[in-house]
Amino acid sequence: MPKRKATPTLTEDTLKRIKSKDPNLVSPPSNGTRKISASLLLSPSPSTCSASDFSAIEFEENLKKVVLVPTELYSMESYMFMGFTESRAKDLWERYTSDPYYEDDCLLEFAVEWLTHNPDNAMDESDNWFDAMQAIGIEETLQGAIMNIEFQNLRLTQDLLSWIVETIQLNYDALESMDWTIEKRLNADEESASVPVLRGGEGSPDEPKVPENYTVLYKSLLMSRTKECFDSEGNINLIFALSDPRSDFSSTRTALYFTPQQWVADKYARYALHRAKIPEVRTLELHVPNEHFDKLTRWNLDYCDQWRQLIWYSRRGLQYPNEWRKDYSRQELIVGPIASNHNKHFNKMTSWEGVKEGHVFKSPDGEVSIQYVWMKERSLDLLNEDVKGKFFLRQTFPDFKIIKKPWLDAPTGEKS
């Protein structure tokens, strides 16, 4: 038996509004699902470019799709929407509804917990990722999206289960906020229909001008994470954007990672676009005064032995060597290349000398990716202070537009 009373994915009011706009945009329910036009869920792309031209093309293709949506939020069909096969979804639903430990609305948490203890996984190129996904019960379309050759270097920065967990989180977030998303879209359509079309670029959103002696930094995140970064007054708290330990430059502590290269943030976002049914991805943009960096003790690294050692010890969760541990512990900011490959890949190495230039994350044309990493609470506090009034949340797809009230960019916020 279901754990809670029926919770429709779309309210009757929203369904009435959709049918009033165009009855062909939504189908009647059938076997626990209904078809919805993706155009209701994704903002149309303008003629201007997106985060990348290719991303804009991909996004326009998604607009033409029909999405099969569960009629009930807490249902077996929701597990299928997340990315599981029908048989695995049925198995998870039966386990979930018979487990007294989980609360009524813990559908996602139950799946994540089950995945966390799943023995089937893949870490690097020597593992068979397809076999592992079949054993886990991942549907074929998602299997292909995860294994897209274009994102191979990015894929290898995490193990398979981490990508699956992130993807089902993406899909569940989209499902949970779907009624809010459609209502917001319908409101926007009605508002635009009542406003005269302006020519020559008039009426387009103002792009923030980067002041002189400022550095622009980017970070792409799931909408469910970025919404936590803003309070009701619009202040930012970047503690909610921290990365867990055993990352590139931190063995045992959380750290804050941003990149000055938009293509790096875009790469992460586009991989999410390929994997998610509805890409709820946002990009945080910071305009940081250069004097901020002068306040911090920092390392500036390129590909060198110091970087190779730092990657090897950090990704393995090991204590740093005595020769440079004290100096490392003083650093509040580290700037250097991003590493590819998952932690388990580095665990197989017998020493840091196994880290090669091929482990540097690069663009297709060979540009080295760079990251800025804040290591200490003081440096994070200074950053929060120094970017006041100079931070922006962007809707990554389709047009990289700025969200004017980021604290309302969530179904839990006040609907505007």
C-alpha positions as CSV (number, residue, x, y, z in Angstrom):
1,M,0.0,0.0,0.0
2,P,1.2,3.6,-0.7
3,K,2.7,5.3,2.3
4,R,0.6,8.5,2.0
5,K,-2.5,10.0,0.5
6,A,-2.6,10.7,-3.3
7,T,-0.3,13.6,-4.2
8,P,-0.9,14.6,-7.9
9,T,2.2,15.7,-9.8
10,L,0.0,18.4,-11.4
11,T,-2.9,20.1,-9.7
12,E,-6.3,20.3,-11.3
13,D,-5.9,24.1,-11.6
14,T,-2.7,23.7,-13.6
15,L,-4.2,21.0,-15.8
16,K,-7.1,23.3,-16.6
17,R,-4.8,26.1,-17.5
18,I,-2.7,23.9,-19.8
19,K,-5.9,22.6,-21.6
20,S,-7.1,26.2,-21.9
21,K,-3.9,27.2,-23.6
22,D,-3.8,24.2,-25.9
23,P,-5.4,20.8,-25.2
24,N,-2.7,19.1,-27.3
25,L,-0.1,20.0,-24.7
26,V,-1.2,17.4,-22.3
27,S,-2.8,13.9,-22.7
28,P,-5.3,12.2,-20.4
29,P,-3.8,9.9,-17.8
30,S,-3.1,6.3,-18.8
31,N,-1.5,3.6,-16.6
32,G,-0.3,6.0,-14.0
33,T,1.3,8.5,-16.5
34,R,0.4,11.3,-18.9
35,K,2.2,12.9,-21.8
36,I,3.2,16.5,-21.5
37,S,4.9,18.8,-24.1
38,A,8.4,19.7,-23.0
39,S,7.7,23.2,-24.2
40,L,5.7,23.6,-21.0
41,L,8.7,22.7,-18.9
42,L,11.5,24.5,-20.7
43,S,11.9,28.2,-21.5
44,P,12.1,28.9,-25.2
45,S,15.5,29.9,-26.5
46,P,15.9,33.4,-28.0
47,S,17.8,34.1,-31.1
48,T,20.8,35.0,-29.0
49,C,23.3,32.3,-28.1
50,S,23.1,30.1,-25.1
51,A,25.9,29.2,-22.7
52,S,27.3,27.7,-25.9
53,D,25.8,27.6,-29.4
54,F,25.7,23.8,-29.4
55,S,23.8,23.9,-26.0
56,A,21.2,26.1,-27.6
57,I,20.7,23.6,-30.4
58,E,20.4,20.8,-28.0
59,F,17.9,22.7,-25.9
60,E,15.7,23.5,-28.9
61,E,15.7,19.8,-29.7
62,N,14.5,19.1,-26.2
63,L,11.6,21.6,-26.6
64,K,10.1,19.4,-29.3
65,K,10.0,16.3,-27.1
66,V,7.0,14.8,-25.2
67,V,7.7,13.9,-21.6
68,L,6.0,11.0,-19.9
69,V,5.1,12.2,-16.4
70,P,3.7,10.2,-13.5
71,T,0.3,11.3,-12.4
72,E,1.2,10.8,-8.8
73,L,4.4,12.2,-7.3
74,Y,4.8,9.2,-4.9
75,S,4.5,6.3,-7.1
76,M,6.3,3.5,-8.9
77,E,6.1,5.6,-12.1
78,S,8.1,8.3,-10.4
79,Y,11.0,5.8,-10.0
80,M,10.8,5.1,-13.7
81,F,10.8,8.9,-14.3
82,M,14.0,9.1,-12.2
83,G,15.7,6.7,-14.6
84,F,15.1,3.1,-13.4
85,T,13.7,0.3,-15.5
86,E,10.1,-0.8,-14.9
87,S,11.2,-3.9,-13.1
88,R,13.6,-2.1,-10.8
89,A,11.1,0.7,-10.2
90,K,8.5,-1.9,-9.2
91,D,11.1,-3.5,-6.9
92,L,12.0,-0.2,-5.3
93,W,8.4,0.8,-4.8
94,E,7.5,-2.4,-3.1
95,R,10.5,-2.1,-0.8
96,Y,9.8,1.5,-0.1
97,T,6.1,1.1,0.7
98,S,6.8,-1.8,3.1
99,D,9.6,-0.2,5.0
100,P,8.3,1.4,8.2
101,Y,11.5,3.4,8.7
102,Y,11.0,5.9,5.9
103,E,8.5,8.8,6.2
104,D,5.8,9.4,3.7
105,D,7.7,11.7,1.3
106,C,11.1,9.9,1.3
107,L,10.8,8.4,-2.1
108,L,14.1,9.9,-3.3
109,E,16.0,9.3,-0.1
110,F,15.0,5.6,-0.2
111,A,16.4,5.2,-3.7
112,V,19.6,7.0,-2.8
113,E,20.1,4.8,0.3
114,W,19.5,1.7,-1.8
115,L,22.1,2.9,-4.4
116,T,24.6,3.7,-1.7
117,H,24.7,0.1,-0.5
118,N,24.5,-1.4,-4.0
119,P,27.5,-3.6,-4.8
120,D,27.4,-2.9,-8.6
121,N,29.6,0.0,-9.5
122,A,32.2,1.2,-12.0
123,M,35.2,3.5,-11.4
124,D,37.4,3.8,-14.4
125,E,37.9,2.7,-18.0
126,S,38.8,-0.9,-16.9
127,D,35.3,-1.4,-15.6
128,N,32.2,-2.3,-17.6
129,W,29.9,0.6,-17.0
130,F,27.1,-0.8,-19.1
131,D,27.1,-4.2,-17.3
132,A,26.9,-2.4,-13.9
133,M,24.0,-0.2,-15.0
134,Q,22.1,-3.2,-16.3
135,A,22.6,-4.9,-13.0
136,I,21.5,-1.8,-11.1
137,G,18.4,-1.4,-13.3
138,I,19.0,1.8,-15.2
139,E,16.9,2.3,-18.3
140,E,18.7,2.3,-21.7
141,T,18.3,5.9,-22.6
142,L,20.0,7.0,-19.4
143,Q,22.7,4.4,-19.9
144,G,23.5,6.0,-23.3
145,A,23.5,9.5,-21.9
146,I,25.8,8.7,-19.1
147,M,28.2,7.0,-21.5
148,N,28.2,9.8,-24.1
149,I,31.7,9.8,-25.4
150,E,31.8,13.6,-25.5
151,F,31.8,13.7,-21.7
152,Q,34.1,10.7,-21.1
153,N,36.8,12.8,-19.2
154,L,34.2,14.4,-17.1
155,R,32.4,11.1,-16.4
156,L,35.6,9.6,-15.1
157,T,35.9,12.2,-12.4
158,Q,33.3,10.3,-10.4
159,D,32.2,6.7,-10.0
160,L,29.0,5.4,-11.7
161,L,26.9,5.4,-8.6
162,S,27.7,9.1,-8.0
163,W,26.5,10.0,-11.5
164,I,23.3,7.9,-11.0
165,V,22.5,9.5,-7.7
166,E,23.0,13.0,-9.2
167,T,20.8,12.1,-12.2
168,I,17.9,10.7,-10.2
169,Q,18.2,13.8,-7.9
170,L,17.9,16.0,-11.1
171,N,14.9,14.1,-12.3
172,Y,13.2,14.1,-9.0
173,D,13.7,17.8,-8.4
174,A,12.1,18.4,-11.8
175,L,9.2,16.2,-10.9
176,E,8.7,17.7,-7.5
177,S,8.7,21.3,-8.9
178,M,6.8,20.5,-12.1
179,D,3.5,22.1,-11.1
180,W,5.4,25.3,-10.0
181,T,7.5,25.3,-13.2
182,I,4.5,25.0,-15.5
183,E,2.5,27.6,-13.6
184,K,5.5,30.0,-13.8
185,R,5.8,29.3,-17.5
186,L,2.1,29.9,-18.2
187,N,2.3,33.2,-16.2
188,A,5.3,34.3,-18.3
189,D,3.5,33.5,-21.5
190,E,0.4,35.5,-20.5
191,E,2.6,38.4,-19.5
192,S,4.6,38.4,-22.7
193,A,1.4,38.2,-24.7
194,S,0.2,41.5,-23.1
195,V,3.5,43.4,-23.7
196,P,4.3,44.8,-27.2
197,V,7.3,43.2,-28.9
198,L,10.2,45.6,-29.0
199,R,12.7,45.6,-31.8
200,G,16.4,46.3,-32.0
201,G,17.2,44.5,-28.7
202,E,15.1,46.9,-26.6
203,G,13.7,45.3,-23.5
204,S,16.3,42.6,-23.3
205,P,17.7,41.9,-19.8
206,D,20.6,44.1,-18.8
207,E,23.9,42.1,-18.6
208,P,26.0,43.1,-15.5
209,K,29.1,45.0,-16.4
210,V,32.3,43.5,-15.0
211,P,34.1,46.4,-13.1
212,E,37.8,46.9,-13.8
213,N,40.1,44.8,-11.7
214,Y,37.5,42.1,-11.1
215,T,37.7,38.4,-11.9
216,V,34.6,36.5,-13.0
217,L,34.1,33.0,-11.7
218,Y,31.5,30.3,-12.4
219,K,30.1,27.2,-10.8
220,S,27.2,25.0,-12.2
221,L,25.0,23.3,-9.7
222,L,21.7,21.6,-9.4
223,M,18.8,24.0,-8.7
224,S,18.2,22.1,-5.4
225,R,21.6,23.2,-4.2
226,T,21.7,26.8,-5.5
227,K,18.4,27.7,-3.9
228,E,20.0,27.1,-0.5
229,C,22.7,29.7,-1.2
230,F,20.3,32.7,-1.0
231,D,18.2,34.0,1.9
232,S,14.9,35.8,1.6
233,E,16.7,39.1,1.4
234,G,18.9,38.0,-1.5
235,N,22.1,37.6,0.5
236,I,24.5,34.9,-0.6
237,N,26.0,32.2,1.6
238,L,28.5,30.1,-0.3
239,I,28.8,27.5,2.4
240,F,26.0,25.6,0.7
241,A,28.2,25.3,-2.5
242,L,31.0,23.5,-0.7
243,S,32.5,20.3,-2.1
244,D,33.1,17.2,0.0
245,P,36.6,16.1,1.1
246,R,38.8,13.9,-1.1
247,S,38.5,16.5,-3.8
248,D,41.4,17.8,-6.0
249,F,43.0,20.1,-3.4
250,S,41.5,18.9,-0.1
251,S,42.0,15.5,1.5
252,T,39.9,15.8,4.7
253,R,38.1,19.2,4.6
254,T,35.3,20.7,2.6
255,A,36.4,23.4,0.1
256,L,34.8,25.8,-2.3
257,Y,35.5,25.4,-6.0
258,F,34.9,27.9,-8.8
259,T,36.3,28.3,-12.3
260,P,37.2,31.4,-14.3
261,Q,36.4,29.5,-17.5
262,Q,32.7,29.5,-18.6
263,W,33.4,26.5,-20.8
264,V,34.3,24.4,-17.8
265,A,31.0,25.2,-15.9
266,D,29.2,24.8,-19.2
267,K,30.7,21.3,-19.7
268,Y,29.3,20.2,-16.3
269,A,25.9,21.7,-17.1
270,R,25.7,20.2,-20.6
271,Y,26.4,16.7,-19.2
272,A,23.4,17.2,-16.9
273,L,21.4,18.4,-19.9
274,H,22.1,15.1,-21.6
275,R,21.3,13.0,-18.5
276,A,18.2,14.7,-17.1
277,K,14.7,14.6,-18.5
278,I,14.3,18.3,-17.6
279,P,17.6,20.1,-16.9
280,E,17.1,22.1,-13.7
281,V,20.7,23.4,-13.7
282,R,21.9,26.8,-12.6
283,T,25.2,28.7,-12.8
284,L,26.5,30.8,-10.0
285,E,28.5,33.8,-11.3
286,L,30.7,35.8,-9.0
287,H,32.5,39.1,-9.8
288,V,35.4,39.1,-7.3
289,P,37.5,42.2,-6.7
290,N,41.1,41.3,-7.4
291,E,42.1,42.9,-4.1
292,H,40.2,40.0,-2.4
293,F,42.9,37.6,-3.6
294,D,45.6,39.8,-2.1
295,K,44.1,39.3,1.3
296,L,44.7,35.5,1.2
297,T,47.7,33.3,1.5
298,R,47.7,31.2,-1.6
299,W,49.4,28.8,-3.9
300,N,49.3,29.4,-7.7
301,L,50.1,26.0,-9.3
302,D,50.4,24.8,-12.9
303,Y,51.0,21.2,-13.9
304,C,54.1,20.4,-11.8
305,D,55.3,17.9,-9.2
306,Q,53.6,19.9,-6.4
307,W,50.3,19.7,-8.2
308,R,50.8,16.0,-8.9
309,Q,51.5,15.3,-5.3
310,L,48.6,17.4,-4.1
311,I,46.1,15.6,-6.4
312,W,47.4,12.1,-5.4
313,Y,47.3,12.7,-1.6
314,S,44.0,14.6,-1.7
315,R,42.0,12.2,-3.9
316,R,43.2,9.3,-1.8
317,G,42.3,11.0,1.5
318,L,45.8,10.7,2.8
319,Q,47.8,12.8,5.2
320,Y,50.1,15.2,3.3
321,P,53.9,14.8,3.4
322,N,55.8,16.5,6.3
323,E,57.9,18.5,3.8
324,W,55.0,20.7,2.7
325,R,52.1,19.9,5.1
326,K,52.7,22.9,7.3
327,D,52.9,25.2,4.3
328,Y,49.8,23.7,2.8
329,S,47.8,24.2,6.0
330,R,48.5,27.9,5.8
331,Q,46.9,28.3,2.4
332,E,43.5,30.0,2.2
333,L,43.3,29.8,-1.6
334,I,44.8,27.4,-4.2
335,V,44.6,28.1,-7.9
336,G,45.5,25.3,-10.3
337,P,44.4,22.8,-13.0
338,I,41.4,20.5,-12.5
339,A,42.1,16.8,-12.4
340,S,40.1,14.2,-14.3
341,N,39.5,10.6,-13.2
342,H,37.8,9.2,-10.1
343,N,39.4,8.8,-6.7
344,K,39.5,5.0,-7.1
345,H,41.7,5.5,-10.2
346,F,44.3,7.3,-8.0
347,N,44.0,4.7,-5.3
348,K,45.4,2.2,-7.8
349,M,48.6,4.2,-8.2
350,T,51.5,3.3,-6.0
351,S,52.9,6.8,-5.8
352,W,52.2,10.4,-6.9
353,E,54.5,9.8,-9.9
354,G,51.7,7.9,-11.5
355,V,49.8,11.2,-11.9
356,K,50.6,12.4,-15.5
357,E,49.6,15.3,-17.7
358,G,46.9,13.2,-19.1
359,H,45.1,13.5,-15.8
360,V,44.6,17.2,-16.3
361,F,41.0,18.1,-17.4
362,K,41.3,19.9,-20.8
363,S,39.0,21.3,-23.5
364,P,38.8,19.5,-26.8
365,D,41.4,22.0,-28.2
366,G,43.8,21.4,-25.3
367,E,43.0,24.4,-23.1
368,V,43.9,23.5,-19.5
369,S,40.9,23.9,-17.0
370,I,41.6,26.1,-14.0
371,Q,39.9,26.1,-10.5
372,Y,40.0,28.6,-7.6
373,V,39.6,26.7,-4.3
374,W,38.9,28.5,-1.0
375,M,40.2,26.3,1.8
376,K,39.4,28.0,5.1
377,E,36.4,29.5,6.9
378,R,38.1,32.9,7.0
379,S,38.6,33.0,3.3
380,L,35.0,31.9,2.7
381,D,33.7,34.6,5.0
382,L,35.8,37.2,3.1
383,L,34.5,36.0,-0.2
384,N,30.9,36.2,1.0
385,E,31.6,39.8,2.1
386,D,33.6,40.8,-1.0
387,V,31.0,39.7,-3.6
388,K,28.0,41.4,-1.9
389,G,26.0,42.9,-4.7
390,K,28.2,41.3,-7.3
391,F,26.9,37.7,-7.5
392,F,24.4,36.4,-10.0
393,L,22.4,33.3,-10.6
394,R,21.9,32.3,-14.2
395,Q,19.4,29.9,-15.8
396,T,22.1,27.9,-17.6
397,F,19.8,26.7,-20.4
398,P,18.7,27.9,-22.9
399,D,20.0,31.5,-22.8
400,F,22.2,31.9,-19.7
401,K,19.8,34.6,-18.5
402,I,20.1,36.1,-15.1
403,I,17.4,35.2,-12.5
404,K,16.6,38.5,-10.9
405,K,15.3,37.1,-7.6
406,P,17.4,34.0,-7.0
407,W,15.8,33.4,-3.6
408,L,12.5,32.8,-5.4
409,D,14.0,30.3,-7.8
410,A,12.4,27.3,-6.2
411,P,8.8,25.9,-5.6
412,T,9.2,26.5,-1.9
413,G,9.6,30.3,-2.5
414,E,6.9,32.8,-3.1
415,K,5.5,32.4,-6.6
416,S,6.0,35.5,-8.6
